[in-house]
Amino acid sequence: MTNSNPNRMMTHSSKSIVLVVDDTLAGRETLEALLFSEAYELHFANDGIQALEAAARLRPDLILLDVMMPGIDGFEVCRRLRADPELTHIPVIMVTALDDRPSRLQGIESGADDFVSKPFDSGELRARVRTVTRLNRYRRMLEERERFEWMVENAEDGYLVLDGDAIRYANPRAQSILELEPAYRETKPSFLATVQKRFNCEPKELWSQWPNIALGSANAEASKSASNDLNLFLIAPETPTSPVNWIEVTIFGRFRIEETGRLVRLRDVTGLKTGLRDMWSFHTMVMHKLNTPMHMMQGSMELLAMSVESAVSASELLDLIEMASSGAQRLSAAISDVLQYATTMSTVASIGEPFCVDSLIELVNEVASHLELTQVSVTLDAPLETCLPLTAREIEAILFELLENTKKFHPQHQPTVTINAVLEGNRFALHIQDDGIHLSPDQLNRVWLPYYQGERYFTGEVQGMGLGLPLVASILWEHNGDCRITNRDDAPGVIVHLYLPINRNG
């Protein structure tokens, strides 16, 4: 019935908050008895100062304000409420024993919305309180809706309301991203058809389930998945005249709009995606370039230390010193290369010449050696002069991630890997097969999504942030390539299929 919790105004209660202001206990108890109801949350103030403090704290739906109070009377309290921009809209019903015309005029001039006279007519009092509180809550709902609409209309992200696949509403930012015609409200165009005019939809495995992936289905697993937020991507690949453009599509599974409706957000994540890709590529390159000469130096230095305790010839000692010196020189060159790359990577999107497949076998062997993989074979069935739109560093980073995964997910961490590089139509295909484990259908669909970590389902461990395969995909998607992963039919393990257009200018 009474509630003095100062944070009560922050909760979303269905009750109307009524502040009763009266300097007499009898007056407060009378109003409490008349208004006792599950529909109201009653708060009380003993004088004008308490009334102003409580109004600022509670933001009530109605103030029942006694006129005759010592100190600050009801008229002055009402004037101060109306002078405060935060409190000016709170309805005030003045409670008075005065029934003369001058007092009512003074109350109107002070800003009162209505009057009730003592002694109370209980039916009239309840009716007036009920009417005023309902109107005020409705007014607040309209104000909140207006604020929400203003925020959505001026948001930096695009927001859509979809009815199945039809676009029912798009804020200005979404209209700009999708290049919607002004008459879209009447035509209600297909969302999927609209985005496919400008973007590639990735991952294709998930988009192929549109719009059911956003709406759920009779399948329990799909329905459960649809109750959560889902992130997909729209990608306008890089061209000679324009940079890549990434749009993250968030389908808010938590917010159902009728039976077939969904709230969708479109967010430009181009900077984030390219930044993560460059950071990951840089990290992979650093690991690869620095570890090899460091291991070479470490091994030779250990042998030198052992030679002190054993008799070695001068020529053997000289060989060890030359080996250590060679490792130091390679390390120095690698550090110089890393520093140069770090200096230029922030200003150049793709560093280096297009990769030609005549270097593929050598690069695979180099990465496999670094990862200590001994059973990796490559079959190259494409013209050696074939060039790809990716740089050598990007191909290296992709190979490093994929081969590292074959080792990570193999039960003994020593996989047998076969790589088949072949031309398929106008695309260059790279099929990487291992003999590790099979993946579930859900894992096959979601493995290219950020922060999805397959290893937790096999080892219980979460290593890294789940960004490796998604960043492999992002490099391919940005160059109008594609990727998918399938289980092997003949044995445990998976096949990663990478597809890239051929660089016609190479």
N, C-alpha and C positions, 0 to 999 in steps of 0.2 A: 504493500500500500504506500508506504513512504520509502524513499530511496535517496540517500545522501551521497551516493557514489559520484564523484566529480567527473569520472570518465564515462558516465552513462550516455552522454550525448554522442559518443563515438560508436555506439552499438547500433545495429539495424533492428530496433524493436518495432513490433507492429502496434504498440500502444502509443497513444498521444500523450505527450508530456504537458502537464498543466502545473503552472506555478501559482500557488495561492499566497497572497500577500495581505496580512492582517495583523495588527498589533495586539489583538486580544486572543487569548486561548479559546474562548467560547466561539469567536467568529471562525477561527481555523477549524475547530472540531465540527462546527455546523456544516461548513462546506465539504469537509472530509466525509461526513456521513451522507450528504446528499449526492456526492460524486463517486462514492466508493463503487468501483466497477473494474472488471478485467480490461476494459477498453482504455483506462487512463492510468498514467503513472503520475502520482501526485507528489509535489515538492512544496515546501513551505518556507516563508520568510517572515520575520517579525517586524521589520521596519523598511524604510525606503532604501537605506544603504545596502542591507542584505538582499533586497529585491534586485537592485542593479547588479550586484555581484553574481547572484544566482542566475539572472537572465543571461549574462555574458558567458557563464559556465555551461548552462544547460541548453540554451537556444530553444526554449519551450515552444510548443504549438499554440499555447494560449497563456495569458497572464490574467488572473482574476485579482484586481487591484482595489484594495480598500482606499477610499478617499481620505477619511479623517484619521490621520496618523500623526503622532508627535514628530518634530524635526522636519524631515522632508515628507510633505503630504503626497497623496496620490497624483495630484495634478503635476507637481514638479517631477515625480518619478516618470510619468508619462512623457513630459517634455524632454527629459534627458534620454529616454529610450528613442524617441523620434529623432534626436540630434545625432545619434550614433549610427553610422552607415551599416554596421554589422547587426544592429538590433532593431532598426527602424521598421522592419516588416513584420515584427511579432505582433499578433493581434492582442488588443487589450480590452477587457470588459471591466468597466469601473463598477465597483460595489459600493453603494452609498445609501444612507437613510434620507439623504436630501432629495426631494422630488420637485424642487423649484426650478423654474426655467433658467435663471442666471447660472445655477450650478451646472446644469447640463450644457449650457453654452460654453462655460469655462472648460468643461471636460472635452467638448468637441474641439475647442481651440488648442487644447493640450495634445490632441491626437488620439483620443479614445475612439474605439470602433463601435462600442455598444455600452449599454448601461443595464444594471439590474438593481432593484431597490430592496432594501430590508423593510419588513420581513420578507423572506424569499417565497415565491411561488415555486415549489419544487419541480413541477412539470415544466414550467417556463424556463427555469434555470438549466435543467438538463437539456432541453431542446436547443437553447442558445449555445451552450457549450459544445454539444454534439455537432451543430451546424458549423460553428466557427472552426473547431479543430479539424473537421473533415475538409473544409475549404482551404485551410492553411496547409494541410499535408498535400492536398492536390496542387496548390500553388508551388510548394517546394519540389514536388515531383516534376512540374513543368520547368522550374528553374534548373534542376539537375539535368533534365533532358536537354535544355538549351545549352548548358555548359558542355555536356557530353558531345552534342552535335557540333558545337564550335570547335572543340578539341579535335574531333575526327576530321572535320572539314579542313582544319589547318595543320593536321599532323604531317610529319616528314615521311611517315610510312604510308603505304597504300592500304586501304581497308575495303573489303568486299563482303557483301552478303549474297550468298549463292542459294538458289533454289534448285537442288540437284546439281546440274551443270550450268544452269541459266544464271546470268548476272542480274540480280535484282537491284543491287545498289553498289555504287563505287564512289568513294570520295575523290576529290580532285587529284590527289597524288596517284591513286590507282588508275584514274582515267588517263593521266599522263603516261604512266608506265606502259599501259596496255594500248594506248592510242585509240581510246574508245570514241566513237562518234557521239555528239550531244544527244542524239535520239535513242541512246542505248536503253533508257528506261522503258520505252515503248517496245523496242524490238527484243529486249532481253537476250542478248547474244550468248552463244555457248562460250563458257570460260576456256575450255580446252582448245577449241578451234581458234579463239582469239589469241591465246598465248603462242600457239604454234605458228602464227604468222611471223613472229619475230624471234622466238626463242626455241632452243632445244630443251626438252623436258627430261630431267635426270633426277634420280636413277630411273631408267626406262622400266625396270621390273615393277616398280611401285606405281609409276604413272599409268602403266598398262591396266591397272585395276581401277582407274578413275571412272566414275565418281564414287564407286562402292567403297574405296579405301577411306573416303571421307565420311561416308554415311553409315558404315557398319553393314552387317548382313546377318543371315540366319546362322552363319558359322560363329561359334562362341569365341574363337580366337580372334577373328576379324572384328567382331563387335567390341571385344575388350580393347583391342588396339585402337579402334575408332573413338573410344572414350578418352584417350590421351591426345595431347597435342602432337602433331606430326609435321616435320620439316622436310620439304622437297625443294628442288631448285629449278630455276629457269636460267638458261645461259645463252647469251648472244656471243658466239665465238669471236675470237680475235680475227681481224681482217687486215689487209695491207693499209687500210685507211682509217680503221677505228679499233680502239682497244676492246678487250673482253668486258662483258657486263654480266654480273651475277645478281640474280634476284632470289632471295630466300622466300619460299612460300610456306607460311605456317598455317595449318588447318587446326583451329581451336576445337578439339574434341569435347572440351568441357562445356562449350556453349552451343546447345542445340537451338535452332530457330525453327519452331514447329517440327514436323517429322522429317522433312528432307532438306532443311536449311542448314547452312554452315557459315560461320564467321571466318574469314581468311585474311591474313596480313601479308602484304608484299613489302619486303625490306631490301634495299640495295646494300649488298654485302661485298661489293667488288673489292674495296680496299682491304677488308678483313681477309677475304679469300686469297688475294694475291700476296698479302703480307705473310699469311701463314704458309703459303706455298714457298715463298722465297726463303723464309726462315727454316723450313723443313729441308729444302734443297741445300741450303747453306750448311745446316747441321750435318746432313748426310755426307756432303763433300768434305767437310772438315774431318769427320771421323775416318773417312776412307783415305784421304790424302795424308793425314798426319800419323795415323796408327802404323802404317807399313814402315816408314823410315824409323819411327820410334822403336818398333820391335826389332828392326835390324840393328840399331845402335845398342839397344839393351842386350841383345844376344851376344854381340861382339864384345861388349864391355864385360859381360859375365865370363866369357871365355878368356879375356885378358886377365881378369882377377884370378881365375883358376890357373892360368899359366905361371903365375908368381910362385905357386906351390908345387909346380911340376916342371920338369926339365923340358923345355921346348927349344927348337932351333931358332936361330935368328931369322931365317926366312919365314918360319911359321908365325913368329911374333910380328914380323912385318906385314904378313897377310892379315892378321887380326887388326892391326892398327889401320891398314888401308880400308878394311871392311867398316870399322867404326867411323873413319873419316868420310867414307862414301855415304854412310847413313846420315851423318851430320850434314853433309852437303845436300842430300835429298830432302832432309827435314827443313833446312834453310830455304830451299827452293819451294817446298810445299807451303811453308809459312808465308813466303812472299806472295805466292799464288792466292792463298786464302785472304790476305790483307787486300790485295788488288780486287778480288771478287767482292769483299765486304764494302769496299769504297764505291764500287760501281753498281752494286745490285739495287741500291735505293733509287737510282735514276734510270736504269735500263731494265725493261721488262724481261727480255730474253737476251742473254749474253752469249755470244758465240755464233759460229756458223751453223747452218742446218746440218743435222746428223746424217751421215751417209752409212748405209748398212754394211759397207765393206769393213767397217771398224767394229761391227757388232760382236763377232766371235771373240776378238781380243778383249773387248770391254766386259763381256760376260765372264770370261776366264779370270780377269783381274778382280771383279767383284766376288766371284766364287772363292778365289784364293783368300781374299781378305776375310770372308766369313768362314773359312776353313771347311768349305764344302768340297768334297772330293769326287762326287758322282753327279756332275752336271755336264750334259752334252747339248750341242747346238746343231741344228740342221738349217742351213740357209738355202732357201729355194726362191731367190729373188735376184735380179740383176745387181751387181755390186755397186753400180753407179746410182742406185735408187737413193734419193734423199728424202728426209722427213722434215716437217716444219718445227720439230723440237731440236734443241741444242744437245750436245754431247752430255752436258751436266744434267740436263733434265732426264735423258735416257738413263744415265748412270744412277740418278736418284731413284728412278722407277725400278730398275733392276735390283738395286740394293734393298729396297723395301720388300719386293716380291720374293726374292731369294731368302731374305732374312725370315720372312713369314713361313716359307717351306721348312726352314730349320726349327722355328719356334713351335710349329704345330705338329711336327713329326714325333711320334712316341719316343724314339731314341735320338732325336735331334740330328740324324744323319740321313736325310732324304736322298732318294734318287730322283733327279730332276731332268726332264727332257724339254728342250725349247725348240719349237718349230717356227721359223720365220719364213713367211711366204706371201706372195702377192695374191690377193683375192679381189678380182675385178679391179677397181680403181683405188683400192685400199691396201695398205701394208698391214698384215696381221701377225701378231706374236702370240703363240699359244704356249703357255708355261704349265707343264704337268708335273705333279709330285705324287708321292705314294704315302701321304700322311693320313688324314682323316676325312670323312664326309662331313658336310655341313647340313643343318636342317633347312627346310624351305624358308623359314623366317630369316635365318642367318644369311642365306643366299640373296634374299631381297634387300637386306638392310646393311650388308657389309660395307657398302660405299658411303653410308651416311656418317657424318662426324660423330665422334664420341661413342660409336657402337663398337664394343670390345668383345670379339669372339673368344679370346683366350680365357675369360672368366668362366665360361661354361665348360671348359675342359680341365683347367688347372686350379680354378678358384682364385687365381691371381689376376690383378689388373696392372699390367705393365704399360706405362706411358698413358697417353690421353685418348687413344683411339682415333688418332688423326692420320696414320700412315696410309692406309688404303683410300680413304676419302681424298687425301691430297694427291695420290696417284691418279684417281679419277678426275680431280679438278684440272690437273695438267692436260689430260687427254681431252676433256670436255672443252677446255678453253681453245684448243686447236681443232675443234670440230671432229674430234675422235670419239671413241666409244669403248666401253669395257663391260665385261660380264664375267661371272664365275659359275662354273657348273661342277657337279660331282662326276667323278669318273664312273663309267659303266662297268669296266672290267676288273676294278680293284679299288681298295680304299684310296682316298686322295681326291684332289680337285684339279681342275684345269682353269687357269685364268686366261681369258681371251682379251687381247688388246687390239684395237683397230685404229689406224691413223691414215689420214689422207696423204697422198704422195705430194711432196713439194715440187710443183711443176717448174718453179724458178730455180731449183737446185741444180 
